[in-house]
Amino acid sequence: MTHILALDQGTTSTRAIVFDHSGRSVSSGQLEHRQIFPQAGWVEHDPLE
């Protein structure tokens, strides 16, 4: 059976969803990212996180 993995790299989290050959979601996961605000209006992420 073939599966497709979709990744969504957002501002606050990374999501992964696995779909089967019919397009149904069979698994998913999400990891939130800590946001760092070094100055007003700026946002950074730790690249090692």
C-alpha distance matrix in Angstrom:
0.0 3.8 6.6 10.3 13.2 16.5 19.8 23.1 26.1 29.0 32.6 32.4 28.8 25.4 22.4 18.7 16.1 12.3 10.8 7.7 7.2 10.5 12.3 12.9 13.9 12.3 14.6 17.6 20.6 23.9 26.7 30.1 32.4 36.1 38.2 41.4 44.3 46.8 48.8 49.1 46.5 44.4 41.1 39.4 36.5 36.6 34.4 34.0 32.8
3.8 0.0 3.8 6.9 10.1 13.4 16.7 20.0 23.0 26.0 29.7 29.8 26.3 22.8 19.9 16.2 13.9 10.3 8.8 6.6 6.0 9.8 10.7 12.0 12.7 11.8 13.7 16.1 19.0 22.0 24.7 28.0 30.0 33.7 35.6 38.8 41.5 43.9 45.9 46.2 43.4 41.3 38.2 36.5 33.7 34.0 31.6 31.5 30.5
6.6 3.8 0.0 3.8 6.6 9.9 13.2 16.5 19.5 22.4 26.1 26.1 22.6 19.2 16.2 12.5 10.1 6.5 5.6 4.8 6.1 9.3 8.9 9.8 9.7 9.1 10.4 12.5 15.4 18.3 21.1 24.3 26.4 30.1 32.0 35.2 37.9 40.4 42.4 42.6 39.9 37.9 34.7 33.1 30.3 30.7 28.5 28.6 27.3
10.3 6.9 3.8 0.0 3.8 6.5 10.0 13.2 16.3 19.2 22.9 23.2 19.9 16.5 13.7 10.2 8.2 5.6 5.2 6.6 7.7 10.3 8.5 10.0 9.5 10.0 10.6 11.6 14.1 16.5 19.2 22.1 23.9 27.7 29.3 32.4 35.0 37.5 39.3 39.4 36.6 34.6 31.5 30.0 27.5 28.1 26.0 26.4 25.2
13.2 10.1 6.6 3.8 0.0 3.8 6.6 10.1 12.9 16.0 19.6 19.8 16.4 12.8 10.2 6.8 5.8 4.6 6.5 9.2 11.2 13.2 10.8 11.6 9.7 10.2 9.4 9.3 11.1 13.1 15.6 18.5 20.2 24.0 25.6 28.8 31.4 33.9 35.8 36.0 33.4 31.2 28.0 26.5 23.8 24.4 22.3 22.7 21.5
16.5 13.4 9.9 6.5 3.8 0.0 3.8 6.7 10.0 12.7 16.5 17.0 13.9 10.6 8.1 5.6 5.3 6.4 7.9 11.3 13.2 14.4 11.3 12.1 10.1 11.7 10.6 9.3 10.7 11.8 14.2 16.6 18.2 21.9 23.2 26.4 28.7 31.3 32.9 33.0 30.2 28.2 25.2 23.9 21.6 22.7 20.9 21.9 20.4
19.8 16.7 13.2 10.0 6.6 3.8 0.0 3.8 6.4 9.5 13.1 13.7 10.7 7.2 5.7 4.6 6.7 9.0 11.4 14.9 16.9 18.1 14.9 15.4 12.9 14.2 12.2 9.8 9.8 9.8 11.5 13.5 14.7 18.4 19.5 22.7 25.1 27.6 29.3 29.5 26.8 24.7 21.5 20.2 17.8 18.9 17.2 18.4 16.9
23.1 20.0 16.5 13.2 10.1 6.7 3.8 0.0 3.8 6.0 9.8 10.6 8.2 5.7 5.0 6.4 8.6 11.7 13.7 17.5 19.6 20.2 16.6 16.9 14.3 16.1 14.1 11.1 10.5 9.3 10.7 11.7 12.7 16.3 17.0 20.2 22.3 24.9 26.4 26.3 23.5 21.7 18.6 17.8 15.8 17.6 16.5 18.2 16.4
26.1 23.0 19.5 16.3 12.9 10.0 6.4 3.8 0.0 3.8 7.0 8.4 6.5 4.6 6.6 8.8 11.8 14.9 17.3 20.9 23.1 23.9 20.4 20.6 17.9 19.4 16.9 13.7 12.1 10.0 9.9 10.2 10.2 13.5 13.9 16.8 18.9 21.4 23.0 23.2 20.5 18.3 15.2 14.1 12.1 14.1 13.0 15.1 13.6
29.0 26.0 22.4 19.2 16.0 12.7 9.5 6.0 3.8 0.0 3.8 5.6 5.3 5.8 8.0 11.1 13.8 17.3 19.5 23.2 25.5 25.8 22.1 22.1 19.4 21.1 18.6 15.1 13.4 10.5 10.3 9.2 9.1 12.0 11.7 14.8 16.5 19.4 20.6 20.3 17.5 15.8 12.9 12.6 11.3 14.0 13.9 16.3 14.3
32.6 29.7 26.1 22.9 19.6 16.5 13.1 9.8 7.0 3.8 0.0 3.8 6.0 8.2 11.0 14.4 17.2 20.8 23.1 26.9 29.2 29.5 25.8 25.6 22.8 24.4 21.7 18.1 15.9 12.5 11.3 9.0 7.8 9.7 8.5 11.5 12.8 15.8 16.9 16.6 14.0 12.3 9.2 9.4 8.8 12.1 12.9 15.5 13.6
32.4 29.8 26.1 23.2 19.8 17.0 13.7 10.6 8.4 5.6 3.8 0.0 3.8 7.3 10.1 13.8 16.6 20.3 22.9 26.6 29.3 29.5 25.9 25.2 22.0 23.3 20.3 16.6 13.9 10.2 8.7 5.7 5.3 7.3 7.2 10.9 12.8 16.1 17.6 17.3 15.4 13.8 10.4 10.4 9.1 11.8 13.2 15.1 12.4
28.8 26.3 22.6 19.9 16.4 13.9 10.7 8.2 6.5 5.3 6.0 3.8 0.0 3.8 6.5 10.2 13.2 16.8 19.6 23.3 26.1 26.5 23.0 22.2 18.9 19.9 16.8 13.1 10.3 6.7 5.4 4.0 5.1 8.6 9.8 13.5 16.0 19.1 20.9 20.9 19.0 17.1 13.5 12.7 10.4 12.4 12.9 14.2 11.3
25.4 22.8 19.2 16.5 12.8 10.6 7.2 5.7 4.6 5.8 8.2 7.3 3.8 0.0 3.8 6.9 10.3 13.7 16.7 20.3 23.0 23.8 20.4 19.9 16.6 17.5 14.4 10.8 8.4 5.7 5.4 6.4 7.6 11.4 12.9 16.2 18.9 21.7 23.7 24.0 21.8 19.6 16.1 14.8 12.1 13.4 12.9 13.9 11.5
22.4 19.9 16.2 13.7 10.2 8.1 5.7 5.0 6.6 8.0 11.0 10.1 6.5 3.8 0.0 3.8 6.7 10.3 13.1 16.8 19.7 20.3 16.9 16.1 12.8 13.8 10.9 7.3 5.7 4.3 6.6 8.6 10.9 14.6 16.2 19.8 22.4 25.3 27.2 27.2 24.9 23.0 19.6 18.5 15.8 17.1 16.5 17.2 14.7
18.7 16.2 12.5 10.2 6.8 5.6 4.6 6.4 8.8 11.1 14.4 13.8 10.2 6.9 3.8 0.0 3.8 6.8 10.0 13.5 16.4 17.4 14.4 13.7 10.4 11.0 8.3 5.5 5.4 6.5 9.0 11.9 14.1 17.8 19.7 23.1 25.8 28.6 30.6 30.7 28.4 26.3 22.9 21.5 18.7 19.6 18.3 18.7 16.6
16.1 13.9 10.1 8.2 5.8 5.3 6.7 8.6 11.8 13.8 17.2 16.6 13.2 10.3 6.7 3.8 0.0 3.8 6.5 10.1 13.2 13.8 10.8 9.9 6.7 7.6 5.8 4.2 6.6 8.8 12.1 14.9 17.5 21.2 23.0 26.5 29.1 32.0 33.8 33.7 31.2 29.4 26.1 25.0 22.3 23.3 22.1 22.5 20.3
12.3 10.3 6.5 5.6 4.6 6.4 9.0 11.7 14.9 17.3 20.8 20.3 16.8 13.7 10.3 6.8 3.8 0.0 3.8 6.8 10.1 11.4 9.1 8.3 5.8 5.7 5.1 6.1 9.1 12.0 15.2 18.3 20.8 24.5 26.4 29.9 32.6 35.3 37.3 37.3 34.8 32.9 29.6 28.2 25.4 26.1 24.6 24.7 22.8
10.8 8.8 5.6 5.2 6.5 7.9 11.4 13.7 17.3 19.5 23.1 22.9 19.6 16.7 13.1 10.0 6.5 3.8 0.0 3.8 6.8 7.6 5.4 5.2 4.4 5.6 7.3 9.0 12.4 15.2 18.5 21.4 23.9 27.6 29.4 32.8 35.3 38.2 39.9 39.6 36.9 35.3 32.1 31.1 28.5 29.4 27.8 28.2 26.3
7.7 6.6 4.8 6.6 9.2 11.3 14.9 17.5 20.9 23.2 26.9 26.6 23.3 20.3 16.8 13.5 10.1 6.8 3.8 0.0 3.8 5.4 5.4 5.5 6.6 6.5 9.4 12.0 15.5 18.6 21.9 24.9 27.5 31.2 33.1 36.5 39.1 41.9 43.6 43.4 40.7 39.0 35.9 34.7 32.1 32.8 31.1 31.3 29.5
7.2 6.0 6.1 7.7 11.2 13.2 16.9 19.6 23.1 25.5 29.2 29.3 26.1 23.0 19.7 16.4 13.2 10.1 6.8 3.8 0.0 3.8 5.6 7.5 9.7 10.2 13.2 15.6 19.0 21.9 25.2 28.1 30.5 34.2 35.8 39.2 41.6 44.3 46.0 45.7 42.8 41.2 38.2 37.1 34.6 35.4 33.5 33.9 32.4
10.5 9.8 9.3 10.3 13.2 14.4 18.1 20.2 23.9 25.8 29.5 29.5 26.5 23.8 20.3 17.4 13.8 11.4 7.6 5.4 3.8 0.0 3.8 5.6 8.9 10.3 13.7 16.0 19.6 22.4 25.9 28.6 31.1 34.8 36.3 39.8 42.1 45.0 46.3 45.8 42.9 41.5 38.6 37.9 35.6 36.8 35.1 35.7 33.9
12.3 10.7 8.9 8.5 10.8 11.3 14.9 16.6 20.4 22.1 25.8 25.9 23.0 20.4 16.9 14.4 10.8 9.1 5.4 5.4 5.6 3.8 0.0 3.8 6.5 9.0 11.7 13.3 16.9 19.3 22.8 25.2 27.8 31.4 32.8 36.3 38.4 41.4 42.6 42.1 39.1 37.8 35.0 34.3 32.1 33.5 32.0 32.7 30.9
12.9 12.0 9.8 10.0 11.6 12.1 15.4 16.9 20.6 22.1 25.6 25.2 22.2 19.9 16.1 13.7 9.9 8.3 5.2 5.5 7.5 5.6 3.8 0.0 3.8 6.2 9.3 11.3 15.0 17.7 21.4 23.9 26.8 30.4 32.0 35.7 37.9 41.0 42.4 41.8 39.0 37.8 34.8 34.2 31.9 33.1 31.9 32.4 30.2
13.9 12.7 9.7 9.5 9.7 10.1 12.9 14.3 17.9 19.4 22.8 22.0 18.9 16.6 12.8 10.4 6.7 5.8 4.4 6.6 9.7 8.9 6.5 3.8 0.0 3.8 5.9 7.5 11.2 14.0 17.7 20.4 23.3 26.9 28.7 32.4 34.7 37.9 39.4 38.9 36.4 35.0 31.9 31.1 28.7 29.8 28.8 29.0 26.7
12.3 11.8 9.1 10.0 10.2 11.7 14.2 16.1 19.4 21.1 24.4 23.3 19.9 17.5 13.8 11.0 7.6 5.7 5.6 6.5 10.2 10.3 9.0 6.2 3.8 0.0 3.8 7.1 10.8 14.2 17.7 20.8 23.9 27.4 29.6 33.2 35.9 38.9 40.8 40.6 38.2 36.6 33.3 32.2 29.4 30.1 29.0 28.8 26.4
14.6 13.7 10.4 10.6 9.4 10.6 12.2 14.1 16.9 18.6 21.7 20.3 16.8 14.4 10.9 8.3 5.8 5.1 7.3 9.4 13.2 13.7 11.7 9.3 5.9 3.8 0.0 3.8 7.1 10.7 14.1 17.3 20.4 23.9 26.3 29.8 32.7 35.7 37.7 37.7 35.5 33.8 30.3 29.1 26.1 26.6 25.7 25.3 22.8
17.6 16.1 12.5 11.6 9.3 9.3 9.8 11.1 13.7 15.1 18.1 16.6 13.1 10.8 7.3 5.5 4.2 6.1 9.0 12.0 15.6 16.0 13.3 11.3 7.5 7.1 3.8 0.0 3.8 7.1 10.6 13.7 16.8 20.2 22.5 26.1 28.9 32.0 34.0 33.9 31.7 30.0 26.5 25.4 22.6 23.3 22.5 22.4 19.8
20.6 19.0 15.4 14.1 11.1 10.7 9.8 10.5 12.1 13.4 15.9 13.9 10.3 8.4 5.7 5.4 6.6 9.1 12.4 15.5 19.0 19.6 16.9 15.0 11.2 10.8 7.1 3.8 0.0 3.8 7.0 10.3 13.4 16.8 19.3 22.9 25.8 28.8 31.0 31.1 29.3 27.4 23.8 22.5 19.5 20.0 19.5 19.2 16.3
23.9 22.0 18.3 16.5 13.1 11.8 9.8 9.3 10.0 10.5 12.5 10.2 6.7 5.7 4.3 6.5 8.8 12.0 15.2 18.6 21.9 22.4 19.3 17.7 14.0 14.2 10.7 7.1 3.8 0.0 3.8 6.6 9.8 13.2 15.6 19.2 22.1 25.2 27.3 27.4 25.6 23.7 20.1 19.0 16.1 17.0 16.9 17.0 13.8
26.7 24.7 21.1 19.2 15.6 14.2 11.5 10.7 9.9 10.3 11.3 8.7 5.4 5.4 6.6 9.0 12.1 15.2 18.5 21.9 25.2 25.9 22.8 21.4 17.7 17.7 14.1 10.6 7.0 3.8 0.0 3.8 6.6 9.8 12.7 16.1 19.2 22.1 24.5 25.0 23.5 21.4 17.7 16.2 13.0 13.5 13.9 13.6 10.3
30.1 28.0 24.3 22.1 18.5 16.6 13.5 11.7 10.2 9.2 9.0 5.7 4.0 6.4 8.6 11.9 14.9 18.3 21.4 24.9 28.1 28.6 25.2 23.9 20.4 20.8 17.3 13.7 10.3 6.6 3.8 0.0 3.8 6.7 9.3 12.9 15.8 18.9 21.2 21.4 20.1 18.2 14.5 13.5 10.8 11.9 13.1 13.5 10.0
32.4 30.0 26.4 23.9 20.2 18.2 14.7 12.7 10.2 9.1 7.8 5.3 5.1 7.6 10.9 14.1 17.5 20.8 23.9 27.5 30.5 31.1 27.8 26.8 23.3 23.9 20.4 16.8 13.4 9.8 6.6 3.8 0.0 3.8 6.2 9.5 12.7 15.5 18.0 18.7 17.6 15.2 11.4 9.9 7.0 8.3 9.9 10.8 7.5
36.1 33.7 30.1 27.7 24.0 21.9 18.4 16.3 13.5 12.0 9.7 7.3 8.6 11.4 14.6 17.8 21.2 24.5 27.6 31.2 34.2 34.8 31.4 30.4 26.9 27.4 23.9 20.2 16.8 13.2 9.8 6.7 3.8 0.0 3.8 6.6 10.0 12.8 15.5 16.4 15.9 13.6 10.0 8.7 6.5 7.6 10.5 11.2 8.2
38.2 35.6 32.0 29.3 25.6 23.2 19.5 17.0 13.9 11.7 8.5 7.2 9.8 12.9 16.2 19.7 23.0 26.4 29.4 33.1 35.8 36.3 32.8 32.0 28.7 29.6 26.3 22.5 19.3 15.6 12.7 9.3 6.2 3.8 0.0 3.8 6.6 9.7 12.0 12.8 12.1 9.8 6.4 5.9 5.5 7.9 11.1 12.8 10.6
41.4 38.8 35.2 32.4 28.8 26.4 22.7 20.2 16.8 14.8 11.5 10.9 13.5 16.2 19.8 23.1 26.5 29.9 32.8 36.5 39.2 39.8 36.3 35.7 32.4 33.2 29.8 26.1 22.9 19.2 16.1 12.9 9.5 6.6 3.8 0.0 3.8 6.2 9.0 10.7 10.9 8.2 5.6 5.0 6.0 7.8 11.4 13.2 11.9
44.3 41.5 37.9 35.0 31.4 28.7 25.1 22.3 18.9 16.5 12.8 12.8 16.0 18.9 22.4 25.8 29.1 32.6 35.3 39.1 41.6 42.1 38.4 37.9 34.7 35.9 32.7 28.9 25.8 22.1 19.2 15.8 12.7 10.0 6.6 3.8 0.0 3.8 5.5 6.9 7.7 5.6 4.7 6.4 9.0 11.2 14.5 16.6 15.6
46.8 43.9 40.4 37.5 33.9 31.3 27.6 24.9 21.4 19.4 15.8 16.1 19.1 21.7 25.3 28.6 32.0 35.3 38.2 41.9 44.3 45.0 41.4 41.0 37.9 38.9 35.7 32.0 28.8 25.2 22.1 18.9 15.5 12.8 9.7 6.2 3.8 0.0 3.8 7.1 8.7 6.3 6.9 7.6 10.5 12.0 15.0 17.2 16.9
48.8 45.9 42.4 39.3 35.8 32.9 29.3 26.4 23.0 20.6 16.9 17.6 20.9 23.7 27.2 30.6 33.8 37.3 39.9 43.6 46.0 46.3 42.6 42.4 39.4 40.8 37.7 34.0 31.0 27.3 24.5 21.2 18.0 15.5 12.0 9.0 5.5 3.8 0.0 3.8 6.2 5.4 7.8 9.9 13.3 15.3 18.1 20.6 20.3
49.1 46.2 42.6 39.4 36.0 33.0 29.5 26.3 23.2 20.3 16.6 17.3 20.9 24.0 27.2 30.7 33.7 37.3 39.6 43.4 45.7 45.8 42.1 41.8 38.9 40.6 37.7 33.9 31.1 27.4 25.0 21.4 18.7 16.4 12.8 10.7 6.9 7.1 3.8 0.0 3.8 5.6 8.4 11.5 15.0 17.6 20.4 23.0 22.3
46.5 43.4 39.9 36.6 33.4 30.2 26.8 23.5 20.5 17.5 14.0 15.4 19.0 21.8 24.9 28.4 31.2 34.8 36.9 40.7 42.8 42.9 39.1 39.0 36.4 38.2 35.5 31.7 29.3 25.6 23.5 20.1 17.6 15.9 12.1 10.9 7.7 8.7 6.2 3.8 0.0 3.8 6.8 10.4 13.9 17.1 19.4 22.4 21.6
44.4 41.3 37.9 34.6 31.2 28.2 24.7 21.7 18.3 15.8 12.3 13.8 17.1 19.6 23.0 26.3 29.4 32.9 35.3 39.0 41.2 41.5 37.8 37.8 35.0 36.6 33.8 30.0 27.4 23.7 21.4 18.2 15.2 13.6 9.8 8.2 5.6 6.3 5.4 5.6 3.8 0.0 3.8 6.8 10.5 13.5 15.7 18.8 18.3
41.1 38.2 34.7 31.5 28.0 25.2 21.5 18.6 15.2 12.9 9.2 10.4 13.5 16.1 19.6 22.9 26.1 29.6 32.1 35.9 38.2 38.6 35.0 34.8 31.9 33.3 30.3 26.5 23.8 20.1 17.7 14.5 11.4 10.0 6.4 5.6 4.7 6.9 7.8 8.4 6.8 3.8 0.0 3.8 7.1 10.4 12.7 15.7 14.8
39.4 36.5 33.1 30.0 26.5 23.9 20.2 17.8 14.1 12.6 9.4 10.4 12.7 14.8 18.5 21.5 25.0 28.2 31.1 34.7 37.1 37.9 34.3 34.2 31.1 32.2 29.1 25.4 22.5 19.0 16.2 13.5 9.9 8.7 5.9 5.0 6.4 7.6 9.9 11.5 10.4 6.8 3.8 0.0 3.8 6.8 9.0 12.0 11.6
36.5 33.7 30.3 27.5 23.8 21.6 17.8 15.8 12.1 11.3 8.8 9.1 10.4 12.1 15.8 18.7 22.3 25.4 28.5 32.1 34.6 35.6 32.1 31.9 28.7 29.4 26.1 22.6 19.5 16.1 13.0 10.8 7.0 6.5 5.5 6.0 9.0 10.5 13.3 15.0 13.9 10.5 7.1 3.8 0.0 3.8 6.0 8.7 7.9
36.6 34.0 30.7 28.1 24.4 22.7 18.9 17.6 14.1 14.0 12.1 11.8 12.4 13.4 17.1 19.6 23.3 26.1 29.4 32.8 35.4 36.8 33.5 33.1 29.8 30.1 26.6 23.3 20.0 17.0 13.5 11.9 8.3 7.6 7.9 7.8 11.2 12.0 15.3 17.6 17.1 13.5 10.4 6.8 3.8 0.0 3.8 5.5 5.4
34.4 31.6 28.5 26.0 22.3 20.9 17.2 16.5 13.0 13.9 12.9 13.2 12.9 12.9 16.5 18.3 22.1 24.6 27.8 31.1 33.5 35.1 32.0 31.9 28.8 29.0 25.7 22.5 19.5 16.9 13.9 13.1 9.9 10.5 11.1 11.4 14.5 15.0 18.1 20.4 19.4 15.7 12.7 9.0 6.0 3.8 0.0 3.8 5.6
34.0 31.5 28.6 26.4 22.7 21.9 18.4 18.2 15.1 16.3 15.5 15.1 14.2 13.9 17.2 18.7 22.5 24.7 28.2 31.3 33.9 35.7 32.7 32.4 29.0 28.8 25.3 22.4 19.2 17.0 13.6 13.5 10.8 11.2 12.8 13.2 16.6 17.2 20.6 23.0 22.4 18.8 15.7 12.0 8.7 5.5 3.8 0.0 3.8
32.8 30.5 27.3 25.2 21.5 20.4 16.9 16.4 13.6 14.3 13.6 12.4 11.3 11.5 14.7 16.6 20.3 22.8 26.3 29.5 32.4 33.9 30.9 30.2 26.7 26.4 22.8 19.8 16.3 13.8 10.3 10.0 7.5 8.2 10.6 11.9 15.6 16.9 20.3 22.3 21.6 18.3 14.8 11.6 7.9 5.4 5.6 3.8 0.0
